[in-house]
Amino acid sequence: MTPAIRHLLATIGYRASRVLNGVSDTFATFSAGEGVRTPVELVHHVGDVLLIVYRDLRGGEREEVPVGPWREEVERFFHILEDVDQAIAQGAEPTKRSWEQLLQGPIADALTHIGQLATLRRLAGNPMPTESYLRAEVQVGRFRY
């Protein structure tokens, strides 16, 4: 299962790169309405859910981290994604949950929120270019495209 999980993490990085590259700094605070997270809040949240995976693999306690500036949140997200992949590449196994739970919970949640970011980008007037994800050259261990 490890190669498939690492490929999925690389896919998350690929899709996130496609959504996050080429946006203006004003996109970070775009509001789609009451009760909808802003892009910067979503990127922060995706980092938090990936930290659930990392802590299950490497240990550590949950700590509340306030939402930071846009560029810092984007870097934080990619850094956590890379850390999760490295832990898996080094043979770390979940200690509190099964791989299936991590896939259906935080990892699937990350993909959901990246999709929300794509929708917000379109609503903000800066839609992503069309492409076939089936043909994307996703590489295990690579997260920034």
Helices and strands as residue ranges (DSSP letters): H 2-20, G 25-29, H 39-58, H 70-89, H 99-102, I 103-107, H 108-123, G 133-135
